[in-house]
Amino acid sequence: MSAAAGPEAPPPPPNPTTASSKPLRGWRKYAHQFRGAPGSHLTAFAILHELTAIIPLPLVYYALAATDMRVPFPEDLLAEGNRRMARLMQLVGIQAEVRDDSQVMLHMATSYAVVKMLMPVRVALSFMLTPWLAAPLHRIASAVPRFWRRPAAAPSAGKAP
C-alpha cells in the first residue's frame, strides 16, 4: 500500500483456534500436568520404577524354575558357588542343604540380570503410567494438610496482668 492510501488496517483479532486456546495434546499435556504437581509426578515415577523392578524378579525366577531351563554356566563354577552359599547360609543360621548342581542361585542371578536388561522398557512403562498414578497421589497429598490443622484458639476475654 502507498502512504497516500491512508493508514493500514489493524491486524485481525486473534483466531480462537490458536495454540493458546487449543487443548494441549501429546507430551505437552503431560509437561503441563508435571509443572502443576511435580512432587506427585516424581513420587509416582519412583513408585512405578521400583514396582517394575521388584514384580518381575519372582516372575522370571519361577518361569526359569518351572520350565527347568538350564542357564549355560560352567558346572565347576556353579558347584563352587553353591558350596560358598551353603557356608554363608550356615554362618547366618539358615539350616538348608544346597546341592552342588542346584540352579537356585543361578536362577536368582539370571532373574536379576533379565530385570536389569529390561531397564529401557521399565523406564518407558514408568513414564507412560506416571500421569495415571500422579493424579490420585496429588489428591491424597492435597488432603493430608487438613488432618494436621489445629483448631483456632478461642479468643481470651481479658489479659492477665
N, C-alpha and C positions, 0 to 999 in steps of 0.2 A: 504494500500500500504506500501511497505517497503521503507526504506530510500535509498536502493540501486537502486530502480527502477527510481529514479530521482524526480525532483520536481513535486508537484501536479499541475494539470491543473488549470488555472484560473477559477473562477466561471463564469457561463454563463451570457451573458448580460441580463439586466432586461427585463422581458416579457412586451410587450406593453399593455397587458391587465391587468396589476397590478392595485391596488387600486388608485395609483396616476394618472393614465390616464383614468380610468373609470369615466363616468359621475356620479355625486353624485345622489343618489336616497333616497327616503323616507325622514325622518326628517332631515338627514344630508344636503340635498339640501336647506331646509329652514333655517337651522342653518347657513349655508354659506351665504345665502342672508341676514340674520339678521346681521352678522358680517360686511357686506359691507355697510349697511344702517340702523343702529339701530334706529335712530331718526324717520325715516318714518315708520318703523315697529311698534314702540311703539305708535306713533300717530295713526296709522291705527287701532291698537288693541283698544286703548282708544275710538276712534270714534265708532267702531263696538260694543264695550261693552256697550256704552251709548245708541246707537240705539236699541240694543236688549233689553234694559231696558225700553226705552220710547215707542217704537212702540207697544209692546204687551199690555200696560196698557189700552188704549181705546178699543182695540180689545176684551180683556177679559171683560171689563165693558159692552160693547154693546152686547156681547154674553150673559152675565148674564141678562141684561135688556130685550133683545129681546125674550129670552126664558121664561121670567117671572119666573126664577128659584128662589126659596126661599132658602136662606142660613140658615141652622139651627142656630138660635140665640134666646136667651130669649127675649120675647116680652117687658118685663118691662125695660130691659137694652136698647133695641132698642128705645123705647119711650123716655127714659131719654136722650139718646144720641142725638136724633132728637131735643128735646127741647133745649139742650145746643147748638147745631149747629144753631138753629133758633136765639137764643140770640146772639151768636157770629156773625152771619151774620148781625143782626141789628146794632151791635156795629161797624162793619166795614162799614156799609152803604149800604148793599145789601138788597133791599126790596123783599124778597121772603118768601112765606109761606111754612113751612115744616110740613107735617102731621106726627103724632106720629108713624104711621105704614109705613112710607116711607122707602124704601130699598136703596135709592140712596147712602147714606154714607156707608152702609154695602157692597154694590156692589163695591164701590171705595176701601174700605179696603180689600175686598176679592181679587180684581184685583191686588192690591199691594202685597198681600201675595202669590198669584199664581206666579207672576213675580219673587219674591224673591225665591220661591221654585224651580223655573226653572233655578237657577243660574248655576248649573253644565252644563246644556245644553247650556246656553247663553255663558259661557266661552269657551266651546268646539267649538261652532259655530264661535265665535270671533277668536279663534286660527286658525280655518280652513280657514276663509276668509281674514285673515291678509295679507298673501302674495299677494293676488289679489288686495287689496286696497293699499298696500305699494308701488307697482310699480308706479302708477300714482302720488301718493303723493311725491315720490322721484323725479320724473321728474319735478313736479311743484316746489319743494324746490330747485332743481338744477338750475332752470331758474330764480328764484327770484333775486339772487345777480346781474344779468345782468342789472336789472332795476335801481339799486342804484349806479352803477358805474358812476363816474363823468368823463366828458371828460378831457383828459390830457390838462394841461395848456400850452399855446403856449410859447416857449422859448423867453425870452426878448432879444432884440438886444444889449442893453447896461445896465450897472448898474448905478443906481443913486448914486451920491456922498454922 
